[in-house]
């Protein structure tokens, strides 16, 4: 699955993305891989293990909250995927 990520500063370990019909911890243990960091390429290919996720609409309509085990290493822009 490919999706655009929100802007995330280096050091962030939580993000919120638009995903429909997801259940709590559906992605726990899976990996988020950065295909395009929207910048100079230093963040591309980095994988982050997903610690947990909320169900769709838990905190914001149409959104899923994701927590990573490790913080983001390189600032990601809204052009990141």
C-alpha positions as CSV (number, residue, x, y, z in Angstrom):
1,X,0.0,0.0,0.0
2,X,1.3,3.4,-0.9
3,X,0.0,6.6,0.9
4,X,1.1,10.1,1.4
5,X,2.3,10.9,4.9
6,X,1.8,14.1,6.9
7,X,4.7,16.3,7.6
8,X,6.7,14.7,10.5
9,X,9.7,16.2,12.2
10,X,12.7,14.0,13.0
11,X,12.1,12.5,16.4
12,X,8.4,11.9,16.0
13,X,7.1,8.5,16.9
14,X,3.4,9.1,16.3
15,X,1.5,10.0,13.1
16,X,-2.1,10.2,11.9
17,X,-3.1,9.1,8.4
18,X,-6.3,8.7,6.4
19,X,-7.3,5.1,6.2
20,X,-10.8,3.6,6.1
21,X,-12.2,0.6,8.0
22,X,-9.1,-0.3,10.0
23,X,-9.3,-2.2,13.3
24,X,-7.2,-1.5,16.4
25,X,-3.7,-2.9,16.1
26,X,-4.3,-4.2,12.6
27,X,-0.8,-3.0,11.6
28,X,0.9,-3.8,15.0
29,X,4.2,-5.5,14.2
30,X,4.1,-4.5,10.6
31,X,6.6,-2.0,9.0
32,X,6.2,1.5,7.5
33,X,8.8,2.0,4.8
34,X,9.6,5.4,3.4
35,X,9.7,5.3,-0.4
36,X,10.2,9.0,-1.0
37,X,11.1,11.3,1.9
38,X,10.2,14.5,-0.1
39,X,13.6,15.9,0.5
40,X,17.2,15.0,-0.3
41,X,16.7,11.2,-0.2
42,X,18.4,10.5,3.1
43,X,15.2,9.1,4.6
44,X,14.3,6.8,1.7
45,X,14.3,3.1,2.3
46,X,14.2,3.4,6.1
47,X,11.7,1.1,7.8
48,X,10.0,1.7,11.0
49,X,8.2,-1.0,13.0
50,X,4.6,-0.2,14.0
51,X,4.0,-0.6,17.7
52,X,0.2,0.1,17.6
53,X,-2.6,1.7,15.7
54,X,-6.1,3.0,16.6
55,X,-9.2,1.9,14.8
56,X,-10.4,4.3,12.1
57,X,-12.4,7.2,13.6
58,X,-11.1,6.6,17.1
59,X,-9.7,10.1,17.6
60,X,-10.6,11.8,14.3
61,X,-13.1,11.0,11.6
62,X,-11.6,8.9,8.8
63,X,-8.1,8.9,10.5
64,X,-5.9,6.2,12.1
65,X,-3.3,7.0,14.7
66,X,-0.1,5.1,14.4
67,X,2.7,4.7,17.0
68,X,6.1,3.5,16.0
69,X,8.7,1.7,18.2
70,X,11.4,4.1,17.1
71,X,11.3,7.8,16.2
72,X,11.5,9.1,12.6
73,X,15.2,9.6,11.7
74,X,14.8,12.3,9.0
75,X,12.1,15.0,8.7
76,X,9.4,14.0,6.3
77,X,7.4,16.4,4.2
78,X,3.9,16.2,2.8
79,X,5.5,14.9,-0.4
80,X,6.7,11.9,1.4
81,X,5.3,8.4,0.8
